[in-house]
């Protein structure tokens, strides 16, 4: 009972995905060492704690990558058009045109989402006992619901912004409001019309793809870990038979 009380007190303070991974590892160790943990040990408080991690991580990752993709990408594109040199880069079977720094910023905007997805994939290997299964299911399900929900919200909001606030008529109004400085107004008009509008459109589409991919990959890792684990068990049994 002492070991179970220790795990419960730790789990109540789970605030981040790495902390959740550590707690799931604790569950796994206790179950694998014959701690006698029943599935009822995973209480509603545990479910809420891991669900909060999934909510926080999904929203944080989504907001960060969308802001980075749209704003930082737009700034880098503007610098590329004005100061950075473009060149063609061969990547496997594709030719990518543009400044390498521009593409680096675009890819780096997914850093947080990729990191959390990799951690969830690593957590999948602990999907063994009843308590670890409940913890992982609570974390993955909540993360999936909020990632997908946020992607549809982002798709709708960015679509409205693209259609009604970044159309040609709106850009002309912006130019007129800033016409007291022709050079500045022209730069803003070029910046918003040339890339920012396209970045908003791209982000609305990629939000759906990125979210569904980030949800599916941990479950794919879970299936692979289960298949690999079953293979190990079969091999061990065969070895004992010899």
N, C-alpha and C positions, 0 to 999 in steps of 0.2 A: 504493500500500500504506500510505502514511503516514496517509491520510485514514481508511482502514478500521480501522487500529489505534486511532486516536483515538476512533472511534465505539464500538468494543468496550470500551475502558476506561471510557467514560462509562456505557454501558449496565449494566455490572457493578455500578454504584452506584445504580441506580434504586431509589428507596424510596417514591415517592409517585406518584399519578396525573398531576399536572402535570409531574413529571420524566419520566415515561414519554411524555407527549405531546411534550415537547421532544426526546427521543431519536428518536421516530418522525418528527418534523419533520427532524431531521438525516439520517435515512435517506432521507427523501423528497427532500431537497435534493441529496444525493449521487447518487441514482438519476436525478433529473430533469436533472442536469448531465452525465450520461454518465459516471458514476464507474466503470462496469463492475462493479457489485456483483452477484455471483451469489447464488442463493438459499441455497447452501451456507454463505455467510458468516454466516447466522443460525444460530448454534450452539445446543447444548443449554443452555449457560450463559445465552444470551440468552432462550431459552424460559423457563427457571426464573426469571430476573429479572422478566420481564413477568408471569409467572404469579403470582409473589409479590405484585406490585402488585394484580392482580385479586383475590387472596385477602384481602389486607389491607383494600382499599377496600370490598369487598362486606361483610365482617364488621363493619367499623367503622360503615359507613352503616346497616346493619340494626340493630345494637345501639343506636346513638344514637337512631334514630327511634322504636324500640319503647319505650325508656326515657322519652323525651320525651313520646311520645303517651300512655303509660299514667300516669306519675307526675305530670308537669307538667300534663297535661290534667286529671287528677283534682283536683289542687290548685286549678287555675283554676275548675273546675266548682264546687268547694266554696265558693270565694270568690264565685262568681256567685250561688249560692244564698243566701249570707249577706250579701254586701256590694255586689256589682256589680248594676247595673240591667240587666234584660233588655229587648230591643226587637226588632222585626221589621225585617230588612234585605232589600231587593229586590236580588237578584243575577241579572241577565239574566231568565230565565223562572221563577226559583225564589224563594221567600220563606224566608229563614233566620231562625229564632228563637233568641234567646240573646244574650249579651254579645258584642260584636265582638272584645273581647280574648280571650275563650274560643276563638273560631274562629280567631283569628290564631295562638294557641299551637298549636292542632291542625294548622294548615297549615304553620307554621314547623318542626314536628317532622320534616317531610320535606325540610328544606333541604339537608342533606348528601347525601341520596340523589338529589335533583334536580340538585344541582351536579355530582356525578360523572356522572350520566346525560347532562347537557348537554356536559360535557367529552368523553365518549365519542362523542357525536354529532358534535362538532367534529373529533375524531380521524378519523372515518370518511372525511373528504374526502381523506385521504392514502393511501387504499387503492388504490394504483396499481401499484408495482413489486413484484417477488417478495419482497424483504426487508421492505418495509413491510407487505405482506399477511401475512407470517408473524408479524410483531410484533403487528399488530392482532388477528389470529386467536387468538394465544396469550393476549392480554389479555382479549378479549371472551369467549372460551370459558371461561376460568377464572372470570371474574367472573360469568358466567351460571350456571355449575355451583354456585358457592358461594352466590350470591344465592337461587337456587331451593331448594337444599338447606337453607339456613338458614331460609327461609320455612316449609318443611314442619316443621322442628324447632321453630320458634317456634309454629306452629299446634298442634303436638302438646303442647308444654309448657304453653302458655297454656290450652289446652283442659283439661288435667289440673288445672291450678290453679283454673280456673273451676268445674269440676265437683266436685272433691273438697275443695278448701281454701276456697272462697268460697261454698259453698252455705248454705242457711238454718241448718242445724245448726251449721256452723262459726262462723257469725256470732253465734249465740246463745252458743257457748262463749267467743268473744272478749269478748262483752259481760259474761259471768259473771266472766271473769278480771279484768276492769277495773272490776267493780262497786263497788270500794272508793271510786271517785269516779264518782258517777252522771252528772254532767254530761260528764265526759271520756269515759266509756263510751258515752254516747248519741251524742256527736259522732263517735267512731270508728265506731260502728255505722252511723250515717247516712252517713259518708264512704265506708266500704267498700261498704255495701249499695246506696247510691244511685248512685254513679258508678264507683268503682274496679272493681267486678265487671263493670259494663257496658263499661268501658274495656278490660279484659282480653279480653272476648268480641269487641269490635270490632277490637282489635289482631290477634287471631288470624286473623280473616277478612281484614283489610286487608293483612296480611303477605303473603299469597299474591298479591293483586291488585297491590300495590306492587312486589313483586319481579319478577313477570312483565312488568309494564309497563316497569320500569327495564331489563330485559333486551331487550325487543323494540324499544324506541325507537331505540337506537344502530344496530341492524340495519336498521331502517326508514330512518334517516338515510343509512346506507351505500348502500342501494338507490337512494335519491333522488339522492345524489351521483353514483353511477355513471350513472344515466339522464341527469342534467344534463350530465355530462362527455361522454357520447356525443353529445348534442345539439350541444355546442360543436364537437366534431370534425366532425360533418356540416356544420355551417354554415361552418366554415373551408374545408373541401374545396369546397363550393359556391362560396365566394368566390374560391378560386384558379381554379376552372373558368371564371369570368367574365373 
